[in-house]
Amino acid sequence: LRIREEDIPKTAFRMRYGHYEFLVMPFGLTNAPASFMDLMNRKVEAIVNWVQPISVTGIRSFLGLAGYYRRFVEGFSSIAAPLTRLTRKE
């Protein structure tokens, strides 16, 4: 998450190696967890509201997107199996 230009100076800190400012939000800032949760909720909402695919190409596209998150979904292969079957040629 990029930090707004006007807020970058607020993240400044000094070390013996120089003066630094964050350009993206680190986890150590107070509001970082809430901002990341909001971002993740928007991502999940986008997948839930995904338009139902009507072609094999659309199904493959959705499976590609969902497959990116497979490590976070227990039993993903069982959940995705019906869609995968729809992509087979008969």
Steps between C-alpha positions, in 0.01 A plus 500: 500500500649829393503778756347830388762754396405743777531225767847377404683750728299366796672162460852647517761352728870552544779246531874538505495414128266787411145631495228267365131530409261220410338512156283197571327409825704271727334274756648697791283808453191534720236484226679249277308187612162672448605627157618155393179339627294751300706420191456125550125538556475688169689222322272231645193707414622533140526121469161440664338751261678358194266471200406136442707370206302370201782370281783252546746788466318690776508195728872453438559867571315479832680179595831672427409788729365273774800267466729785600336488847476119524754477782266705720190285432486162669370233260533728198529213253170352619329838477638571152442148362151570354631804312805307382271226361315763296822588315552147365434418136257215450 
